[in-house]
Amino acid sequence: RRGYVLTNNPVVENADQIEVTTKDNRRFRAQLVGRDPGTDIAVLRIQGDDLQAVPFGDSDLLEVGDYVVAIGNPFGLGQTVTSGIVSALGRGGIHVEGYEDFIQTDASINPGNSGGALVDLRGRLIGINTAILAPSGGNVGIGFAVPINMARAVMEQIVEYGEVRRGRIGIAIQDLTPDLAEAAGIRLTEGALIGTVEPGSPADRAGLQTGDVVVAIDGVPVRSATQVRNKVGLKRVGEQVTLTVQRQGRQREIAVRIQEAPRAARQ
């Protein structure tokens, strides 16, 4: 095992010294490998023997109503386990900025749970607990976790580069609302409408056009512009992404190569 530890960015962002404590009360001085405020994920590394890795699950297979277990250290009490269900998927708007696609759960996530594991009933890691929504700061049954597929993509880039190198293809997009669909004569209820295509960008060279509606990325259905932004932003620079778009009532697949985004660019 290489000793990598996934956690939540706010847990470590202001730390001068980081220590990881295991269930058997062993303590390890941790090295900060890197962190990504955009997704609230950080990666640490510890050196030790007999470290047990949590197996990864597939957060894309989660469904509302699935049972989950949240593990953490609420209020500094020590390791605690709470259970609940997946209340919703694809939640955004929790922070002003960021790449958000949160799992919402009613498993108790209190202050101190940030950076803990959200696992399924087979013990597979499916999320990193990150936030609660409660005016008092306590649990009211609304907690959020970063899906493990997103966290894993972030982790792999941090391990390789020390940071996340955001990708872009050169489009401006917005959610396809009923009003927009009606105005454009589009018979769809979900998707992301391309508002502009930057001249000379990868999207322009691949043949994407203003007015195209993105309905899937790499075969995964798209419900919102946020999904497109997340998928493209976390793709490795130089990789290809396949967008399924609807244009004039017909669907077509268009492959676009990701280029590195300036820090201010969104997709």
Helices and strands as residue ranges (DSSP letters): E 4-8, H 9-12, E 18-21, E 27-36, E 41-45, G 59-61, E 67-72, G 74-76, E 80-91, E 102-105, E 117-120, E 125-132, E 143-147, H 148-161, E 167-168, E 171-175, H 178-184, E 192-197, H 202-206, E 213-217, E 220-221, H 225-233, E 240-247, E 250-257, E 259-260
